[in-house]
Amino acid sequence: MLAVDGILNLDKPYGMTSMDVVRRIKRASRAKRVGHGGTLDPVATGVIPICFGRATRIMEYLVSGTKDYGAVVEFGATTDTYDAMGKVTARSDASHLTAGEIEGALQSFKGEIDQVPPMFSALKQKGKRLYDLARAGIEVEREPRRVEVLSIELADWSYPLAKIEVRCGRGFYMRSLAHDLGQALGCGAHLKNLVRQRSGPFELSSASSLEDAEQLFADNLWRTALHPADVVLQDLRAMIVGTRIENSLRHGGSIPSDWRAPPGKAGERCRAYGVGGKFLAVLSFDAPAGQWRADKVFLTG
């Protein structure tokens, strides 16, 4: 097993699940710990950050971060999966639609909205994956979830296809957007194509293909493509700790109560760096105690 730490900005191929990609990279890298920073459906391509080693501990920040998508929605056909891989369940004439009507309907999806997840999803209900229930022909009621759409606009309309660009937060389903948009316009729709153009700090323009990434590991050049874990945390303020605090954190200890550091807000997190400038830990501020505490330590020993 290789001792690999860092994040690889990967362009996921069409037709593969996110876990298919993780398995391919794990075989190529021979790394012990590998994970991804946000699921993409098989129909989608684009940015999927692959985390190695200690960087797997910041996957939650990638999952929670903002993402940019370019979606192609096909009007006039509804599918059971809400995307092009599903079975068509209804057809309707959508030739009357105008760009103005689509743009008007899109405005109802902007901001904080309640969205019902698709049946074909990895969410669990009573311990069972929704997609397993769906494949067995069982549809269950799903509770809507609060999601946030920061921006949404129509980039192009050429019947029956609309290109829609979206910037959103955690847990937003582009397939549900396509389905709900079709219902709102009364003609049905499904997601024909989807590209994740950005996830947190990672952009599609600098992403490696799966084949190129596998070759980098085969040639032992993978270090040139990996990003440090703290690149995901640049929106957190940074703090440099002295040798005493660094040694305590490195060896699994807590932060001494007499440590004087700039106060934070309740629940605030910051990046902590050692005296040599290396990323050490994520700290969180305990407001009642008025003290910073170690949340995740990345540099040990």
Secondary structure, 3 states (H helix, E strand, C coil): CECCCEEEEEEECCCCCHHHHHHHHHHHHCECCEEECCCCCCCEEEEEEEEEHHHHHHHHHHHHCCEEEEEEEEECEEECCCECCCCEEEECCCCCCCHHHHHHHHHHHCEEEEECCCCCCCCEECCEEHHHHHHCCCCCCCCCEEEEEEEEEEEEEECCEEEEEEEECCCCCHHHHHHHHHHHCCCCEEEEEEEEEEECCEEHHHCEEHHHHHHHHHCCCHHHCEECHHHHHCCCEEEECCHHHHHHHHCCCCCCCCCCCCCCCCCCEEEEECCCCCEEEEEEEECCCCEEEEEEECCCC
